[in-house]
Amino acid sequence: MTSFAPDSIVLNRKLPLWYQVSQSLRASILGRSPQDPLRLPTEEQLAGHYGVSVLTMRQALKELEDEGLITRHRRRGTFIEPSARRGAPVRLLGSVDTIVAQQSGMTTELLAHGPVPPPAELAEYFPDVAEVGAYHRLRSDEKTGEPTNHARNYVRPELAALFDPQDLVRWPMTKVLRDVVGLRISRITDTVEARLADPETARLLQVPLLSPILHYTGIVYGEDGVALDVARIHYRGDRFSFTVTLDAH
């Protein structure tokens, strides 16, 4: 019987090996294709794949079993649980209204705001300004209070002067720019990457260090093609997936 082939990982010897292996295997399981086999390789094979001892591999598998991602059967082997929770989808369907609706419905805390130099990796979007307005927010589920994502927005300085930062507690930045400031938005470009939680993200989202997260970058453009706002959002990888629908017409 064909076994599921997990991704590889370069282990950091300063962190617990079982934890790194469990998180890598977890990300592989949640990112698998529907046609991938459900059977995992043996403990010995997985240990060889990751370059760890069988005891370390057994501890990593126990973590995934406790989470309900895998089931282990004596003499039959270890299997991915097909009904394992993948999390709530974040749907990017191609309209500003849909994105605004997606960002709503959460409790928002404004952690910090003020002028800052454009981050080096975002400087290309703000080539003509020395400072941008920066806003850092933490969003939580309204029902459970569980942190779901934290967002940093960087907007052009002339726009930052046109709205109250507390508006961002009530509404997403896209809605503030469109409905409060009155801007016409021509397009939004979205990029989603898989990453591992850094110390700040792990603390804010209440997840273990190096947990899988979804890193979203959204760039809002005005009618003149100038970038108005760049959003960088870290979503909990155990609560969200992204679905993109493209209309053929």
C-alpha positions in Angstrom: 0.0 0.0 0.0 1.3 3.4 -1.0 2.2 5.7 2.0 1.8 9.5 2.3 5.0 11.4 1.6 5.6 14.2 4.1 7.7 17.3 3.4 11.2 17.5 4.6 12.5 20.0 7.2 15.9 21.4 8.3 15.9 20.9 12.0 17.1 23.5 14.5 19.0 21.7 17.2 18.2 24.5 19.7 14.5 23.6 19.7 12.8 20.4 20.7 13.1 18.0 17.8 9.8 16.2 18.5 8.0 19.5 18.3 9.6 20.6 15.1 8.9 17.2 13.5 5.3 17.3 14.7 4.7 20.7 13.3 6.3 19.9 9.9 4.3 16.7 9.6 1.1 18.6 10.7 1.6 21.2 8.0 2.2 18.4 5.4 -1.0 16.7 6.5 -3.2 19.8 6.4 -1.7 20.8 3.1 -2.1 17.4 1.4 -4.0 16.9 -1.8 -7.3 14.9 -1.7 -5.8 12.1 -3.8 -2.8 11.6 -1.4 -2.7 8.4 0.5 -4.0 8.4 4.1 -1.5 5.8 5.4 1.6 7.2 6.9 5.0 5.5 6.7 6.1 3.4 9.6 7.7 5.1 12.7 11.1 3.8 11.6 10.6 5.2 8.0 9.5 8.6 9.4 12.4 8.7 11.8 14.8 8.1 8.9 13.0 10.7 6.8 13.4 13.4 9.5 16.8 12.3 10.8 15.6 11.7 14.4 15.3 8.7 16.7 12.3 6.5 16.8 11.6 7.7 20.3 11.5 11.3 19.1 9.3 10.3 16.2 6.9 8.5 18.5 6.6 11.6 20.7 5.8 13.7 17.6 3.1 11.3 16.4 1.6 11.3 19.9 1.1 15.0 19.6 -0.7 14.7 16.3 -2.8 11.8 17.6 -3.9 13.8 20.6 -4.9 16.6 18.2 -7.1 14.2 16.2 -5.1 14.5 13.0 -4.0 10.9 12.9 -5.2 7.5 14.2 -2.9 4.7 15.1 -3.9 1.0 14.8 -1.8 -1.9 16.2 -0.5 -4.0 13.3 -2.3 -1.9 10.7 -0.3 1.3 10.9 -0.9 5.0 11.3 -3.5 6.8 9.2 -4.4 10.5 8.5 -7.9 11.2 9.8 -9.8 12.3 6.7 -12.2 14.4 8.7 -9.5 16.3 10.6 -10.4 19.9 11.0 -8.8 22.2 8.4 -10.2 25.4 9.8 -12.5 28.1 8.5 -11.9 29.2 4.9 -10.9 32.7 4.1 -12.5 33.2 0.7 -11.0 35.7 -1.8 -13.7 36.0 -4.4 -12.6 39.0 -6.4 -14.7 41.8 -5.1 -13.9 44.6 -2.6 -17.2 44.0 -0.8 -16.4 40.3 -0.3 -13.0 41.2 1.2 -14.6 43.8 3.5 -17.2 41.2 4.6 -14.5 38.6 5.3 -12.5 41.0 7.5 -15.6 41.9 9.5 -17.3 39.9 12.3 -14.4 39.8 14.7 -13.5 41.6 17.8 -10.6 44.0 17.1 -8.0 45.5 19.4 -5.8 48.4 18.2 -2.4 47.5 19.6 -0.4 50.4 18.2 -0.4 53.2 15.6 1.7 56.0 14.4 4.1 57.2 11.7 7.1 54.9 10.8 9.5 54.7 7.9 8.2 52.2 5.3 9.5 48.7 6.1 12.4 47.9 3.7 10.5 45.0 2.1 7.5 47.3 1.4 9.5 50.4 0.3 8.8 49.8 -3.4 5.1 50.6 -2.7 5.9 53.9 -1.1 8.8 55.3 -3.2 8.0 58.9 -2.7 7.4 59.2 1.1 9.7 59.1 4.1 7.0 57.9 6.6 3.8 56.0 6.4 0.9 55.6 8.9 1.3 52.2 10.6 -1.5 50.4 12.4 -1.2 47.1 14.3 -4.4 45.2 15.3 -5.3 41.9 16.9 -8.5 40.2 15.9 -10.3 37.6 18.0 -13.4 35.4 17.5 -16.4 37.2 18.9 -17.9 34.1 20.5 -14.8 32.4 22.0 -12.4 35.3 22.4 -9.7 33.2 20.8 -7.1 35.2 18.8 -7.4 34.5 15.1 -5.1 36.8 13.3 -3.0 39.9 13.8 -2.6 42.6 11.1 -0.3 45.4 10.3 -1.4 48.1 7.8 0.8 50.7 6.2 -1.0 53.6 4.5 0.2 56.8 2.8 0.7 59.6 5.3 -1.8 62.0 3.7 -4.5 59.3 4.1 -3.6 58.6 7.7 -4.6 62.2 8.6 -8.1 61.7 7.2 -9.5 59.1 9.7 -9.6 58.3 13.4 -7.4 55.3 14.3 -10.4 54.1 16.4 -12.3 53.6 13.1 -10.1 50.5 12.7 -11.6 49.0 15.8 -15.0 49.1 14.2 -14.1 48.4 10.5 -11.5 46.9 8.3 -9.0 49.3 6.7 -10.4 48.7 3.2 -13.8 49.9 4.4 -12.3 52.9 6.2 -10.4 54.0 3.0 -13.4 53.5 0.8 -16.4 54.6 3.0 -14.8 57.0 5.5 -12.1 58.6 3.5 -14.1 58.3 0.3 -11.4 56.8 -2.0 -12.2 54.9 -5.1 -10.3 51.6 -5.1 -9.3 50.2 -8.4 -7.9 46.8 -7.4 -6.5 44.7 -4.5 -3.6 42.3 -5.1 -3.4 39.4 -2.6 -0.5 37.0 -1.8 -0.7 34.1 0.6 2.3 32.2 1.9 2.8 29.4 4.4 5.2 30.3 7.2 6.1 29.3 10.8 5.1 31.4 13.7 7.8 33.7 15.0 8.0 34.6 18.7 5.7 37.7 18.4 3.1 35.9 16.3 3.1 32.9 18.6 2.6 35.1 21.6 -0.2 37.2 20.0 -2.1 34.2 18.5 -1.5 32.0 21.5 0.0 29.2 19.5 3.3 27.3 19.9 6.5 28.7 18.4 7.0 27.5 14.8 3.3 26.6 14.4 2.1 26.8 10.8 0.5 30.1 9.9 -0.8 31.8 6.8 0.9 35.0 5.9 -1.3 37.3 3.8 -0.2 40.4 2.0 -2.9 42.7 0.4 -2.1 45.8 -1.6 -4.9 48.3 -2.2 -4.5 50.5 -5.2 -6.3 53.8 -6.1 -7.5 54.8 -9.5 -4.2 56.3 -10.4 -2.4 53.0 -9.8 -0.7 54.2 -6.6 -0.6 51.9 -3.6 -2.8 53.3 -0.9 -2.5 50.6 1.8 -0.3 47.5 2.3 -1.7 45.0 4.8 0.3 42.1 6.2 -1.8 39.6 8.2 -0.8 36.5 10.0 -3.7 33.9 10.3 -3.6 30.9 12.6 -2.9 28.0 10.3 -5.2 25.7 12.4 -8.2 27.9 11.9 -8.0 29.2 8.3 -7.5 28.0 4.8 -7.7 30.2 1.7 -10.1 29.6 -1.2 -9.8 31.6 -4.4 -12.6 31.5 -7.0 -12.0 32.8 -10.5 -15.0 33.7 -12.7 -14.4 32.4 -16.3 -16.6 35.2 -17.8 
